[in-house]
Amino acid sequence: MKVRESRSVEEIVKMRHVKKYVFRPSGRVRWIVVGRHRDYIVFTNVPYCSCDDFFFRVIHGSKPNCYHIEAVKLAMQTGSYETIEESDEWYDKLMEEWTNFAKQ
């Protein structure tokens, strides 16, 4: 299982599925991992991820991180991510999209 997840982390980064959204003029940054079924928001300073694995395994102590958090960490270390700049006007709409799990 660990090998598969490790390979998945590298694959996610290699395929440029890690996105760094920078909102202007505020400078707010949000990290997003494009998943198979939906996008996941990752907060690197907490750490936090919006995926089910984080909720069911990381929070309950079964594992230290989900592979989305690991992918963002690796992408940050290697610089292998896409930076997307958006106006602050888009912040609320995108946050709603990234956090509204009922629609996804």
BAGU-879641 format. One record per atom (N, C-alpha, C): z, x, y; atom name; residue number from 1; residue in three letters. Coordinates in Angstrom, 3 decimals. Example, Ala and Ser with C-alpha at 12.3 -4.5 7.8 and 13.67 -1.06 7.14 Angstrom:
residues 2
{Z = 7.800, X = 13.190, Y = -5.690, atomo = N, num = 1, residuo = ALA}
{Z = 7.800, X = 12.300, Y = -4.500, atomo = CA, num = 1, residuo = ALA}
{Z = 7.800, X = 13.200, Y = -3.300, atomo = C, num = 1, residuo = ALA}
{Z = 7.080, X = 12.850, Y = -2.250, atomo = N, num = 2, residuo = SER}
{Z = 7.140, X = 13.670, Y = -1.060, atomo = CA, num = 2, residuo = SER}
{Z = 7.870, X = 12.900, Y = 0.030, atomo = C, num = 2, residuo = SER}
END
This chain:
residues 104
{Z = 0.000, X = 0.831, Y = -1.203, atomo = N, num = 1, residuo = MET}
{Z = 0.000, X = 0.000, Y = 0.000, atomo = CA, num = 1, residuo = MET}
{Z = 0.000, X = 0.865, Y = 1.254, atomo = C, num = 1, residuo = MET}
{Z = 0.824, X = 1.896, Y = 1.289, atomo = N, num = 2, residuo = LYS}
{Z = 0.911, X = 2.764, Y = 2.461, atomo = CA, num = 2, residuo = LYS}
{Z = -0.429, X = 3.440, Y = 2.728, atomo = C, num = 2, residuo = LYS}
{Z = -1.129, X = 3.884, Y = 1.677, atomo = N, num = 3, residuo = VAL}
{Z = -2.426, X = 4.541, Y = 1.847, atomo = CA, num = 3, residuo = VAL}
{Z = -3.432, X = 3.573, Y = 2.450, atomo = C, num = 3, residuo = VAL}
{Z = -3.454, X = 2.340, Y = 1.951, atomo = N, num = 4, residuo = ARG}
{Z = -4.387, X = 1.345, Y = 2.476, atomo = CA, num = 4, residuo = ARG}
{Z = -4.130, X = 1.094, Y = 3.952, atomo = C, num = 4, residuo = ARG}
{Z = -2.864, X = 0.933, Y = 4.327, atomo = N, num = 5, residuo = GLU}
{Z = -2.538, X = 0.683, Y = 5.723, atomo = CA, num = 5, residuo = GLU}
{Z = -2.913, X = 1.869, Y = 6.593, atomo = C, num = 5, residuo = GLU}
{Z = -2.665, X = 3.083, Y = 6.099, atomo = N, num = 6, residuo = SER}
{Z = -3.003, X = 4.279, Y = 6.858, atomo = CA, num = 6, residuo = SER}
{Z = -4.504, X = 4.342, Y = 7.091, atomo = C, num = 6, residuo = SER}
{Z = -5.276, X = 4.050, Y = 6.074, atomo = N, num = 7, residuo = ARG}
{Z = -6.724, X = 4.040, Y = 6.208, atomo = CA, num = 7, residuo = ARG}
{Z = -7.147, X = 2.953, Y = 7.195, atomo = C, num = 7, residuo = ARG}
{Z = -6.490, X = 1.812, Y = 7.156, atomo = N, num = 8, residuo = SER}
{Z = -6.805, X = 0.722, Y = 8.071, atomo = CA, num = 8, residuo = SER}
{Z = -6.536, X = 1.112, Y = 9.518, atomo = C, num = 8, residuo = SER}
{Z = -5.458, X = 1.824, Y = 9.750, atomo = N, num = 9, residuo = VAL}
{Z = -5.135, X = 2.279, Y = 11.104, atomo = CA, num = 9, residuo = VAL}
{Z = -6.252, X = 3.172, Y = 11.622, atomo = C, num = 9, residuo = VAL}
{Z = -6.650, X = 4.145, Y = 10.822, atomo = N, num = 10, residuo = GLU}
{Z = -7.723, X = 5.059, Y = 11.229, atomo = CA, num = 10, residuo = GLU}
{Z = -9.031, X = 4.306, Y = 11.440, atomo = C, num = 10, residuo = GLU}
{Z = -9.303, X = 3.349, Y = 10.574, atomo = N, num = 11, residuo = GLU}
{Z = -10.531, X = 2.559, Y = 10.687, atomo = CA, num = 11, residuo = GLU}
{Z = -10.536, X = 1.725, Y = 11.966, atomo = C, num = 11, residuo = GLU}
{Z = -9.414, X = 1.104, Y = 12.278, atomo = N, num = 12, residuo = ILE}
{Z = -9.301, X = 0.298, Y = 13.501, atomo = CA, num = 12, residuo = ILE}
{Z = -9.602, X = 1.156, Y = 14.722, atomo = C, num = 12, residuo = ILE}
{Z = -9.029, X = 2.343, Y = 14.750, atomo = N, num = 13, residuo = VAL}
{Z = -9.231, X = 3.243, Y = 15.890, atomo = CA, num = 13, residuo = VAL}
{Z = -10.671, X = 3.743, Y = 15.924, atomo = C, num = 13, residuo = VAL}
{Z = -11.181, X = 4.148, Y = 14.780, atomo = N, num = 14, residuo = LYS}
{Z = -12.553, X = 4.661, Y = 14.706, atomo = CA, num = 14, residuo = LYS}
{Z = -13.567, X = 3.614, Y = 15.158, atomo = C, num = 14, residuo = LYS}
{Z = -13.317, X = 2.363, Y = 14.815, atomo = N, num = 15, residuo = MET}
{Z = -14.246, X = 1.285, Y = 15.165, atomo = CA, num = 15, residuo = MET}
{Z = -14.035, X = 0.786, Y = 16.594, atomo = C, num = 15, residuo = MET}
{Z = -13.128, X = 1.431, Y = 17.325, atomo = N, num = 16, residuo = ARG}
{Z = -12.843, X = 1.105, Y = 18.731, atomo = CA, num = 16, residuo = ARG}
{Z = -12.345, X = -0.333, Y = 18.891, atomo = C, num = 16, residuo = ARG}
{Z = -11.505, X = -0.765, Y = 17.982, atomo = N, num = 17, residuo = HIS}
{Z = -10.923, X = -2.106, Y = 18.066, atomo = CA, num = 17, residuo = HIS}
{Z = -9.670, X = -2.139, Y = 18.924, atomo = C, num = 17, residuo = HIS}
{Z = -9.246, X = -0.982, Y = 19.413, atomo = N, num = 18, residuo = VAL}
{Z = -8.100, X = -0.927, Y = 20.323, atomo = CA, num = 18, residuo = VAL}
{Z = -8.637, X = -0.964, Y = 21.748, atomo = C, num = 18, residuo = VAL}
{Z = -8.137, X = -1.920, Y = 22.520, atomo = N, num = 19, residuo = LYS}
{Z = -8.593, X = -2.117, Y = 23.903, atomo = CA, num = 19, residuo = LYS}
{Z = -7.410, X = -1.975, Y = 24.851, atomo = C, num = 19, residuo = LYS}
{Z = -7.645, X = -1.269, Y = 25.925, atomo = N, num = 20, residuo = LYS}
{Z = -6.641, X = -1.133, Y = 26.980, atomo = CA, num = 20, residuo = LYS}
{Z = -7.139, X = -1.927, Y = 28.180, atomo = C, num = 20, residuo = LYS}
{Z = -6.502, X = -3.055, Y = 28.436, atomo = N, num = 21, residuo = TYR}
{Z = -6.866, X = -3.879, Y = 29.590, atomo = CA, num = 21, residuo = TYR}
{Z = -6.038, X = -3.427, Y = 30.787, atomo = C, num = 21, residuo = TYR}
{Z = -6.720, X = -3.097, Y = 31.864, atomo = N, num = 22, residuo = VAL}
{Z = -6.060, X = -2.706, Y = 33.107, atomo = CA, num = 22, residuo = VAL}
{Z = -6.427, X = -3.750, Y = 34.152, atomo = C, num = 22, residuo = VAL}
{Z = -5.416, X = -4.388, Y = 34.710, atomo = N, num = 23, residuo = PHE}
{Z = -5.645, X = -5.442, Y = 35.697, atomo = CA, num = 23, residuo = PHE}
{Z = -5.482, X = -4.869, Y = 37.099, atomo = C, num = 23, residuo = PHE}
{Z = -6.429, X = -5.225, Y = 37.956, atomo = N, num = 24, residuo = ARG}
{Z = -6.457, X = -4.706, Y = 39.327, atomo = CA, num = 24, residuo = ARG}
{Z = -6.312, X = -5.833, Y = 40.323, atomo = C, num = 24, residuo = ARG}
{Z = -5.601, X = -5.666, Y = 41.387, atomo = N, num = 25, residuo = PRO}
{Z = -5.042, X = -4.403, Y = 41.880, atomo = CA, num = 25, residuo = PRO}
{Z = -3.631, X = -4.097, Y = 41.375, atomo = C, num = 25, residuo = PRO}
{Z = -3.029, X = -4.951, Y = 40.544, atomo = N, num = 26, residuo = SER}
{Z = -1.623, X = -4.754, Y = 40.164, atomo = CA, num = 26, residuo = SER}
{Z = -1.400, X = -3.505, Y = 39.318, atomo = C, num = 26, residuo = SER}
{Z = -2.401, X = -3.139, Y = 38.528, atomo = N, num = 27, residuo = GLY}
{Z = -2.247, X = -1.992, Y = 37.636, atomo = CA, num = 27, residuo = GLY}
{Z = -1.559, X = -2.332, Y = 36.324, atomo = C, num = 27, residuo = GLY}
{Z = -1.324, X = -3.630, Y = 36.063, atomo = N, num = 28, residuo = ARG}
{Z = -0.712, X = -4.024, Y = 34.788, atomo = CA, num = 28, residuo = ARG}
{Z = -1.621, X = -3.610, Y = 33.645, atomo = C, num = 28, residuo = ARG}
{Z = -1.014, X = -3.176, Y = 32.552, atomo = N, num = 29, residuo = VAL}
{Z = -1.768, X = -2.737, Y = 31.380, atomo = CA, num = 29, residuo = VAL}
{Z = -1.329, X = -3.567, Y = 30.182, atomo = C, num = 29, residuo = VAL}
{Z = -2.288, X = -4.028, Y = 29.406, atomo = N, num = 30, residuo = ARG}
{Z = -2.018, X = -4.719, Y = 28.151, atomo = CA, num = 30, residuo = ARG}
{Z = -2.898, X = -4.105, Y = 27.074, atomo = C, num = 30, residuo = ARG}
{Z = -2.277, X = -3.772, Y = 25.953, atomo = N, num = 31, residuo = TRP}
{Z = -3.001, X = -3.223, Y = 24.807, atomo = CA, num = 31, residuo = TRP}
{Z = -3.317, X = -4.356, Y = 23.839, atomo = C, num = 31, residuo = TRP}
{Z = -4.569, X = -4.414, Y = 23.407, atomo = N, num = 32, residuo = ILE}
{Z = -5.035, X = -5.451, Y = 22.492, atomo = CA, num = 32, residuo = ILE}
{Z = -5.699, X = -4.784, Y = 21.297, atomo = C, num = 32, residuo = ILE}
{Z = -5.406, X = -5.295, Y = 20.111, atomo = N, num = 33, residuo = VAL}
{Z = -6.105, X = -4.851, Y = 18.909, atomo = CA, num = 33, residuo = VAL}
{Z = -6.931, X = -6.028, Y = 18.422, atomo = C, num = 33, residuo = VAL}
{Z = -8.226, X = -5.806, Y = 18.316, atomo = N, num = 34, residuo = VAL}
{Z = -9.141, X = -6.847, Y = 17.846, atomo = CA, num = 34, residuo = VAL}
{Z = -9.015, X = -6.921, Y = 16.329, atomo = C, num = 34, residuo = VAL}
{Z = -8.542, X = -8.061, Y = 15.858, atomo = N, num = 35, residuo = GLY}
{Z = -8.336, X = -8.239, Y = 14.427, atomo = CA, num = 35, residuo = GLY}
{Z = -9.452, X = -9.033, Y = 13.783, atomo = C, num = 35, residuo = GLY}
{Z = -9.315, X = -9.226, Y = 12.489, atomo = N, num = 36, residuo = ARG}
{Z = -10.326, X = -9.990, Y = 11.747, atomo = CA, num = 36, residuo = ARG}
{Z = -10.343, X = -11.457, Y = 12.147, atomo = C, num = 36, residuo = ARG}
{Z = -9.158, X = -12.010, Y = 12.384, atomo = N, num = 37, residuo = HIS}
{Z = -9.060, X = -13.442, Y = 12.668, atomo = CA, num = 37, residuo = HIS}
{Z = -8.729, X = -13.759, Y = 14.121, atomo = C, num = 37, residuo = HIS}
{Z = -8.082, X = -12.820, Y = 14.794, atomo = N, num = 38, residuo = ARG}
{Z = -7.740, X = -13.025, Y = 16.199, atomo = CA, num = 38, residuo = ARG}
{Z = -7.366, X = -11.686, Y = 16.819, atomo = C, num = 38, residuo = ARG}
{Z = -7.133, X = -11.708, Y = 18.111, atomo = N, num = 39, residuo = ASP}
{Z = -6.702, X = -10.509, Y = 18.824, atomo = CA, num = 39, residuo = ASP}
{Z = -5.172, X = -10.470, Y = 18.851, atomo = C, num = 39, residuo = ASP}
{Z = -4.624, X = -9.265, Y = 18.786, atomo = N, num = 40, residuo = TYR}
{Z = -3.175, X = -9.080, Y = 18.783, atomo = CA, num = 40, residuo = TYR}
{Z = -2.757, X = -8.304, Y = 20.020, atomo = C, num = 40, residuo = TYR}
{Z = -1.731, X = -8.774, Y = 20.677, atomo = N, num = 41, residuo = ILE}
{Z = -1.212, X = -8.069, Y = 21.841, atomo = CA, num = 41, residuo = ILE}
{Z = -0.090, X = -7.139, Y = 21.374, atomo = C, num = 41, residuo = ILE}
{Z = -0.142, X = -5.910, Y = 21.858, atomo = N, num = 42, residuo = VAL}
{Z = 0.842, X = -4.898, Y = 21.480, atomo = CA, num = 42, residuo = VAL}
{Z = 1.503, X = -4.373, Y = 22.754, atomo = C, num = 42, residuo = VAL}
{Z = 2.814, X = -4.394, Y = 22.769, atomo = N, num = 43, residuo = PHE}
{Z = 3.572, X = -3.772, Y = 23.853, atomo = CA, num = 43, residuo = PHE}
{Z = 4.109, X = -2.453, Y = 23.312, atomo = C, num = 43, residuo = PHE}
{Z = 3.660, X = -1.364, Y = 23.888, atomo = N, num = 44, residuo = THR}
{Z = 4.012, X = -0.049, Y = 23.364, atomo = CA, num = 44, residuo = THR}
{Z = 5.419, X = 0.388, Y = 23.740, atomo = C, num = 44, residuo = THR}
{Z = 5.949, X = -0.105, Y = 24.829, atomo = N, num = 45, residuo = ASN}
{Z = 7.266, X = 0.344, Y = 25.275, atomo = CA, num = 45, residuo = ASN}
{Z = 8.416, X = -0.352, Y = 24.564, atomo = C, num = 45, residuo = ASN}
{Z = 8.154, X = -1.430, Y = 23.827, atomo = N, num = 46, residuo = VAL}
{Z = 9.255, X = -2.190, Y = 23.224, atomo = CA, num = 46, residuo = VAL}
{Z = 9.622, X = -1.694, Y = 21.822, atomo = C, num = 46, residuo = VAL}
{Z = 8.874, X = -1.483, Y = 20.818, atomo = N, num = 47, residuo = PRO}
{Z = 7.517, X = -1.940, Y = 20.527, atomo = CA, num = 47, residuo = PRO}
{Z = 7.504, X = -3.390, Y = 20.026, atomo = C, num = 47, residuo = PRO}
{Z = 6.335, X = -4.021, Y = 20.224, atomo = N, num = 48, residuo = TYR}
{Z = 6.145, X = -5.417, Y = 19.827, atomo = CA, num = 48, residuo = TYR}
{Z = 4.673, X = -5.638, Y = 19.507, atomo = C, num = 48, residuo = TYR}
{Z = 4.415, X = -6.482, Y = 18.517, atomo = N, num = 49, residuo = CYS}
{Z = 3.053, X = -6.926, Y = 18.209, atomo = CA, num = 49, residuo = CYS}
{Z = 3.106, X = -8.413, Y = 17.893, atomo = C, num = 49, residuo = CYS}
{Z = 2.043, X = -9.119, Y = 18.224, atomo = N, num = 50, residuo = SER}
{Z = 2.007, X = -10.567, Y = 18.011, atomo = CA, num = 50, residuo = SER}
{Z = 1.560, X = -10.959, Y = 16.603, atomo = C, num = 50, residuo = SER}
{Z = 1.406, X = -9.996, Y = 15.702, atomo = N, num = 51, residuo = CYS}
{Z = 0.942, X = -10.319, Y = 14.346, atomo = CA, num = 51, residuo = CYS}
{Z = 2.082, X = -10.852, Y = 13.470, atomo = C, num = 51, residuo = CYS}
{Z = 1.704, X = -11.524, Y = 12.395, atomo = N, num = 52, residuo = ASP}
{Z = 2.684, X = -12.066, Y = 11.450, atomo = CA, num = 52, residuo = ASP}
{Z = 3.471, X = -10.961, Y = 10.756, atomo = C, num = 52, residuo = ASP}
{Z = 2.805, X = -9.852, Y = 10.448, atomo = N, num = 53, residuo = ASP}
{Z = 3.460, X = -8.737, Y = 9.775, atomo = CA, num = 53, residuo = ASP}
{Z = 4.642, X = -8.230, Y = 10.598, atomo = C, num = 53, residuo = ASP}
{Z = 4.461, X = -8.155, Y = 11.905, atomo = N, num = 54, residuo = PHE}
{Z = 5.560, X = -7.716, Y = 12.772, atomo = CA, num = 54, residuo = PHE}
{Z = 6.728, X = -8.691, Y = 12.661, atomo = C, num = 54, residuo = PHE}
{Z = 6.435, X = -9.973, Y = 12.737, atomo = N, num = 55, residuo = PHE}
{Z = 7.491, X = -10.984, Y = 12.696, atomo = CA, num = 55, residuo = PHE}
{Z = 8.219, X = -10.998, Y = 11.352, atomo = C, num = 55, residuo = PHE}
{Z = 7.461, X = -10.975, Y = 10.262, atomo = N, num = 56, residuo = PHE}
{Z = 8.072, X = -11.141, Y = 8.947, atomo = CA, num = 56, residuo = PHE}
{Z = 8.624, X = -9.856, Y = 8.345, atomo = C, num = 56, residuo = PHE}
{Z = 8.040, X = -8.708, Y = 8.656, atomo = N, num = 57, residuo = ARG}
{Z = 8.476, X = -7.475, Y = 8.009, atomo = CA, num = 57, residuo = ARG}
{Z = 9.163, X = -6.490, Y = 8.946, atomo = C, num = 57, residuo = ARG}
{Z = 8.624, X = -6.331, Y = 10.148, atomo = N, num = 58, residuo = VAL}
{Z = 9.206, X = -5.345, Y = 11.064, atomo = CA, num = 58, residuo = VAL}
{Z = 10.534, X = -5.848, Y = 11.625, atomo = C, num = 58, residuo = VAL}
{Z = 10.543, X = -7.055, Y = 12.144, atomo = N, num = 59, residuo = ILE}
{Z = 11.777, X = -7.606, Y = 12.718, atomo = CA, num = 59, residuo = ILE}
{Z = 12.879, X = -7.702, Y = 11.662, atomo = C, num = 59, residuo = ILE}
{Z = 12.495, X = -8.020, Y = 10.434, atomo = N, num = 60, residuo = HIS}
{Z = 13.485, X = -8.173, Y = 9.367, atomo = CA, num = 60, residuo = HIS}
{Z = 13.821, X = -6.853, Y = 8.675, atomo = C, num = 60, residuo = HIS}
{Z = 13.247, X = -5.753, Y = 9.166, atomo = N, num = 61, residuo = GLY}
{Z = 13.623, X = -4.431, Y = 8.680, atomo = CA, num = 61, residuo = GLY}
{Z = 12.936, X = -3.935, Y = 7.427, atomo = C, num = 61, residuo = GLY}
{Z = 11.925, X = -4.638, Y = 6.936, atomo = N, num = 62, residuo = SER}
{Z = 11.225, X = -4.193, Y = 5.733, atomo = CA, num = 62, residuo = SER}
{Z = 10.331, X = -2.987, Y = 5.982, atomo = C, num = 62, residuo = SER}
{Z = 9.890, X = -2.818, Y = 7.228, atomo = N, num = 63, residuo = LYS}
{Z = 9.046, X = -1.680, Y = 7.586, atomo = CA, num = 63, residuo = LYS}
{Z = 9.242, X = -1.364, Y = 9.063, atomo = C, num = 63, residuo = LYS}
{Z = 8.942, X = -0.122, Y = 9.473, atomo = N, num = 64, residuo = PRO}
{Z = 9.219, X = 0.268, Y = 10.861, atomo = CA, num = 64, residuo = PRO}
{Z = 8.239, X = -0.286, Y = 11.887, atomo = C, num = 64, residuo = PRO}
{Z = 6.969, X = -0.422, Y = 11.522, atomo = N, num = 65, residuo = ASN}
{Z = 5.934, X = -0.913, Y = 12.445, atomo = CA, num = 65, residuo = ASN}
{Z = 4.827, X = -1.596, Y = 11.674, atomo = C, num = 65, residuo = ASN}
{Z = 4.086, X = -2.441, Y = 12.350, atomo = N, num = 66, residuo = CYS}
{Z = 2.861, X = -2.988, Y = 11.770, atomo = CA, num = 66, residuo = CYS}
{Z = 1.727, X = -2.007, Y = 12.054, atomo = C, num = 66, residuo = CYS}
{Z = 0.598, X = -2.192, Y = 11.378, atomo = N, num = 67, residuo = TYR}
{Z = -0.486, X = -1.238, Y = 11.582, atomo = CA, num = 67, residuo = TYR}
{Z = -1.188, X = -1.418, Y = 12.923, atomo = C, num = 67, residuo = TYR}
{Z = -1.004, X = -2.545, Y = 13.607, atomo = N, num = 68, residuo = HIS}
{Z = -1.563, X = -2.693, Y = 14.956, atomo = CA, num = 68, residuo = HIS}
{Z = -0.849, X = -1.750, Y = 15.935, atomo = C, num = 68, residuo = HIS}
{Z = 0.474, X = -1.675, Y = 15.833, atomo = N, num = 69, residuo = ILE}
{Z = 1.237, X = -0.750, Y = 16.681, atomo = CA, num = 69, residuo = ILE}
{Z = 0.843, X = 0.684, Y = 16.364, atomo = C, num = 69, residuo = ILE}
{Z = 0.717, X = 0.996, Y = 15.074, atomo = N, num = 70, residuo = GLU}
{Z = 0.312, X = 2.347, Y = 14.677, atomo = CA, num = 70, residuo = GLU}
{Z = -1.088, X = 2.671, Y = 15.194, atomo = C, num = 70, residuo = GLU}
{Z = -1.970, X = 1.687, Y = 15.185, atomo = N, num = 71, residuo = ALA}
{Z = -3.335, X = 1.904, Y = 15.686, atomo = CA, num = 71, residuo = ALA}
{Z = -3.329, X = 2.193, Y = 17.182, atomo = C, num = 71, residuo = ALA}
{Z = -2.523, X = 1.459, Y = 17.939, atomo = N, num = 72, residuo = VAL}
{Z = -2.440, X = 1.712, Y = 19.385, atomo = CA, num = 72, residuo = VAL}
{Z = -1.872, X = 3.105, Y = 19.636, atomo = C, num = 72, residuo = VAL}
{Z = -0.840, X = 3.488, Y = 18.892, atomo = N, num = 73, residuo = LYS}
{Z = -0.259, X = 4.828, Y = 19.050, atomo = CA, num = 73, residuo = LYS}
{Z = -1.305, X = 5.907, Y = 18.780, atomo = C, num = 73, residuo = LYS}
{Z = -2.047, X = 5.761, Y = 17.681, atomo = N, num = 74, residuo = LEU}
{Z = -3.081, X = 6.738, Y = 17.339, atomo = CA, num = 74, residuo = LEU}
{Z = -4.183, X = 6.756, Y = 18.390, atomo = C, num = 74, residuo = LEU}
{Z = -4.594, X = 5.593, Y = 18.838, atomo = N, num = 75, residuo = ALA}
{Z = -5.642, X = 5.509, Y = 19.864, atomo = CA, num = 75, residuo = ALA}
{Z = -5.194, X = 6.185, Y = 21.156, atomo = C, num = 75, residuo = ALA}
{Z = -3.937, X = 6.006, Y = 21.519, atomo = N, num = 76, residuo = MET}
{Z = -3.410, X = 6.644, Y = 22.725, atomo = CA, num = 76, residuo = MET}
{Z = -3.386, X = 8.168, Y = 22.563, atomo = C, num = 76, residuo = MET}
{Z = -2.995, X = 8.631, Y = 21.386, atomo = N, num = 77, residuo = GLN}
{Z = -2.929, X = 10.072, Y = 21.128, atomo = CA, num = 77, residuo = GLN}
{Z = -4.307, X = 10.723, Y = 21.157, atomo = C, num = 77, residuo = GLN}
{Z = -5.303, X = 10.011, Y = 20.646, atomo = N, num = 78, residuo = THR}
{Z = -6.648, X = 10.587, Y = 20.517, atomo = CA, num = 78, residuo = THR}
{Z = -7.582, X = 10.192, Y = 21.653, atomo = C, num = 78, residuo = THR}
{Z = -7.173, X = 9.223, Y = 22.458, atomo = N, num = 79, residuo = GLY}
{Z = -8.047, X = 8.733, Y = 23.526, atomo = CA, num = 79, residuo = GLY}
{Z = -9.188, X = 7.879, Y = 23.005, atomo = C, num = 79, residuo = GLY}
{Z = -9.043, X = 7.374, Y = 21.780, atomo = N, num = 80, residuo = SER}
{Z = -10.099, X = 6.585, Y = 21.137, atomo = CA, num = 80, residuo = SER}
{Z = -9.861, X = 5.093, Y = 21.316, atomo = C, num = 80, residuo = SER}
{Z = -10.047, X = 4.631, Y = 22.520, atomo = N, num = 81, residuo = TYR}
{Z = -9.912, X = 3.210, Y = 22.814, atomo = CA, num = 81, residuo = TYR}
{Z = -10.851, X = 2.872, Y = 23.961, atomo = C, num = 81, residuo = TYR}
{Z = -11.126, X = 1.600, Y = 24.088, atomo = N, num = 82, residuo = GLU}
{Z = -11.973, X = 1.125, Y = 25.180, atomo = CA, num = 82, residuo = GLU}
{Z = -11.078, X = 0.632, Y = 26.315, atomo = C, num = 82, residuo = GLU}
{Z = -11.364, X = 1.085, Y = 27.521, atomo = N, num = 83, residuo = THR}
{Z = -10.641, X = 0.602, Y = 28.694, atomo = CA, num = 83, residuo = THR}
{Z = -11.460, X = -0.491, Y = 29.358, atomo = C, num = 83, residuo = THR}
{Z = -10.828, X = -1.623, Y = 29.577, atomo = N, num = 84, residuo = ILE}
{Z = -11.487, X = -2.762, Y = 30.209, atomo = CA, num = 84, residuo = ILE}
{Z = -10.710, X = -3.088, Y = 31.478, atomo = C, num = 84, residuo = ILE}
{Z = -11.389, X = -3.069, Y = 32.600, atomo = N, num = 85, residuo = GLU}
{Z = -10.737, X = -3.410, Y = 33.864, atomo = CA, num = 85, residuo = GLU}
{Z = -11.088, X = -4.844, Y = 34.233, atomo = C, num = 85, residuo = GLU}
{Z = -10.058, X = -5.594, Y = 34.578, atomo = N, num = 86, residuo = GLU}
{Z = -10.223, X = -6.988, Y = 34.977, atomo = CA, num = 86, residuo = GLU}
{Z = -9.448, X = -7.232, Y = 36.261, atomo = C, num = 86, residuo = GLU}
{Z = -9.862, X = -8.233, Y = 36.979, atomo = N, num = 87, residuo = SER}
{Z = -9.142, X = -8.669, Y = 38.172, atomo = CA, num = 87, residuo = SER}
{Z = -7.838, X = -9.343, Y = 37.751, atomo = C, num = 87, residuo = SER}
{Z = -6.830, X = -9.233, Y = 38.591, atomo = N, num = 88, residuo = ASP}
{Z = -5.564, X = -9.924, Y = 38.331, atomo = CA, num = 88, residuo = ASP}
{Z = -5.758, X = -11.430, Y = 38.160, atomo = C, num = 88, residuo = ASP}
{Z = -6.822, X = -11.960, Y = 38.711, atomo = N, num = 89, residuo = GLU}
{Z = -7.107, X = -13.391, Y = 38.570, atomo = CA, num = 89, residuo = GLU}
{Z = -7.275, X = -13.784, Y = 37.098, atomo = C, num = 89, residuo = GLU}
{Z = -7.669, X = -12.848, Y = 36.244, atomo = N, num = 90, residuo = TRP}
{Z = -7.890, X = -13.109, Y = 34.825, atomo = CA, num = 90, residuo = TRP}
{Z = -6.628, X = -12.943, Y = 33.979, atomo = C, num = 90, residuo = TRP}
{Z = -5.587, X = -12.372, Y = 34.549, atomo = N, num = 91, residuo = TYR}
{Z = -4.393, X = -12.030, Y = 33.771, atomo = CA, num = 91, residuo = TYR}
{Z = -3.800, X = -13.238, Y = 33.039, atomo = C, num = 91, residuo = TYR}
{Z = -3.494, X = -14.304, Y = 33.751, atomo = N, num = 92, residuo = ASP}
{Z = -2.868, X = -15.477, Y = 33.126, atomo = CA, num = 92, residuo = ASP}
{Z = -3.753, X = -16.089, Y = 32.049, atomo = C, num = 92, residuo = ASP}
{Z = -5.038, X = -16.198, Y = 32.316, atomo = N, num = 93, residuo = LYS}
{Z = -5.965, X = -16.786, Y = 31.343, atomo = CA, num = 93, residuo = LYS}
{Z = -6.014, X = -15.949, Y = 30.065, atomo = C, num = 93, residuo = LYS}
{Z = -6.138, X = -14.638, Y = 30.220, atomo = N, num = 94, residuo = LEU}
{Z = -6.206, X = -13.776, Y = 29.042, atomo = CA, num = 94, residuo = LEU}
{Z = -4.878, X = -13.750, Y = 28.286, atomo = C, num = 94, residuo = LEU}
{Z = -3.768, X = -13.714, Y = 28.993, atomo = N, num = 95, residuo = MET}
{Z = -2.467, X = -13.743, Y = 28.318, atomo = CA, num = 95, residuo = MET}
{Z = -2.286, X = -15.040, Y = 27.534, atomo = C, num = 95, residuo = MET}
{Z = -2.744, X = -16.137, Y = 28.094, atomo = N, num = 96, residuo = GLU}
{Z = -2.672, X = -17.416, Y = 27.381, atomo = CA, num = 96, residuo = GLU}
{Z = -3.513, X = -17.357, Y = 26.109, atomo = C, num = 96, residuo = GLU}
{Z = -4.693, X = -16.792, Y = 26.218, atomo = N, num = 97, residuo = GLU}
{Z = -5.578, X = -16.662, Y = 25.058, atomo = CA, num = 97, residuo = GLU}
{Z = -4.940, X = -15.769, Y = 23.983, atomo = C, num = 97, residuo = GLU}
{Z = -4.347, X = -14.665, Y = 24.394, atomo = N, num = 98, residuo = TRP}
{Z = -3.752, X = -13.723, Y = 23.440, atomo = CA, num = 98, residuo = TRP}
{Z = -2.460, X = -14.224, Y = 22.826, atomo = C, num = 98, residuo = TRP}
{Z = -1.788, X = -15.166, Y = 23.475, atomo = N, num = 99, residuo = THR}
{Z = -0.489, X = -15.617, Y = 22.970, atomo = CA, num = 99, residuo = THR}
{Z = -0.486, X = -17.053, Y = 22.460, atomo = C, num = 99, residuo = THR}
{Z = -1.593, X = -17.747, Y = 22.566, atomo = N, num = 100, residuo = ASN}
{Z = -1.654, X = -19.130, Y = 22.101, atomo = CA, num = 100, residuo = ASN}
{Z = -2.107, X = -19.148, Y = 20.645, atomo = C, num = 100, residuo = ASN}
{Z = -1.151, X = -18.986, Y = 19.738, atomo = N, num = 101, residuo = PHE}
{Z = -1.463, X = -18.863, Y = 18.320, atomo = CA, num = 101, residuo = PHE}
{Z = -1.893, X = -20.179, Y = 17.689, atomo = C, num = 101, residuo = PHE}
{Z = -1.544, X = -21.294, Y = 18.297, atomo = N, num = 102, residuo = ALA}
{Z = -1.892, X = -22.596, Y = 17.730, atomo = CA, num = 102, residuo = ALA}
{Z = -3.396, X = -22.801, Y = 17.680, atomo = C, num = 102, residuo = ALA}
{Z = -4.110, X = -22.246, Y = 18.647, atomo = N, num = 103, residuo = LYS}
{Z = -5.563, X = -22.414, Y = 18.688, atomo = CA, num = 103, residuo = LYS}
{Z = -6.284, X = -21.490, Y = 17.715, atomo = C, num = 103, residuo = LYS}
{Z = -5.589, X = -20.452, Y = 17.277, atomo = N, num = 104, residuo = GLN}
{Z = -6.269, X = -19.411, Y = 16.503, atomo = CA, num = 104, residuo = GLN}
{Z = -6.114, X = -19.582, Y = 15.031, atomo = C, num = 104, residuo = GLN}
END
